[in-house]
Amino acid sequence: MAAQKNTIPVKECDIVSNVRHAAEIFFENGDFIRNVILCSIRDEGKTEDLFQDFFLSLVSRPIPPDVRNLKSYIYKALINDISDRIRYIERYRALTHKYASYCNEVVNNRSAENALIEKEQTEKMIELIEKRVAKREARAIAMRYCDNLCVGEVASRMGIDKRSVSRYISAGLRKVRQFLVFGQGD
């Protein structure tokens, strides 16, 4: 029986080779790569992230051996990676805005992420209010402050007069304030 050699599987060997090759390219061209990224996005904070991402990109997609002008190839690859990142961010923002509008959330001067967080916080606050005050009071408060309805619109939707809505809101908010001040038990 022949002695077995300790061999690295082909895929793992390729990865090690790709990492070494990418490391050599970064050692020789690291300043050039960093400067291209910085000039393209003009944000030092994101430059380091893209620098690291480009290294991983070279590991997963090594530069072909027949490339004549290495810096030109690196420049084009960097611009493509940066463009891909920008498109990804734009798609993410568009989807976030679409989701926020689906949730009927106004996003005017706020980022969509903040608008959604505020909506979730408001919903939690309304749940807390509903536990602490009468049902009609909680409904009036929610319609007035969450749905941004005026007292007349709340009255119309609840089928009561404006004075009753004002009393419900006033009484409900007074109970919430008392709870917050005195911290009465759950």
Residue pairs with C-beta under 8 A, 6 or more apart in sequence:
8 16
15 59
18 58
18 59
18 60
18 62
19 59
21 58
21 62
21 63
22 55
22 58
22 59
22 62
25 58
25 63
25 70
25 74
26 33
26 55
26 58
29 70
29 71
29 74
32 71
32 74
33 51
33 54
33 74
33 78
34 47
34 51
36 74
36 75
36 78
36 79
37 47
37 50
37 51
37 54
37 78
37 82
38 44
38 47
40 78
40 79
40 82
41 47
41 50
41 82
50 81
50 82
50 85
53 81
53 85
54 77
54 78
54 81
57 77
57 81
58 77
63 70
63 73
63 74
63 77
67 73
93 112
96 112
96 113
96 116
97 107
97 112
99 112
99 116
100 107
100 112
100 115
100 116
101 107
103 116
103 119
105 112
105 115
105 116
105 119
106 115
107 115
110 118
122 146
126 138
126 141
126 142
126 146
129 138
129 141
129 142
129 172
129 176
130 138
130 142
132 175
132 176
132 179
133 141
133 171
133 172
133 175
133 176
134 168
134 171
134 172
136 158
136 168
137 168
137 169
137 171
137 172
137 175
138 172
139 158
139 168
140 154
140 158
140 165
140 168
140 169
140 172
141 168
141 169
141 172
141 173
143 149
143 153
143 154
143 157
143 158
144 150
144 151
144 154
144 165
144 169
149 157
151 162
151 165
151 166
151 169
152 162
154 165
155 161
155 162
155 164
155 165
158 164
158 165
178 184
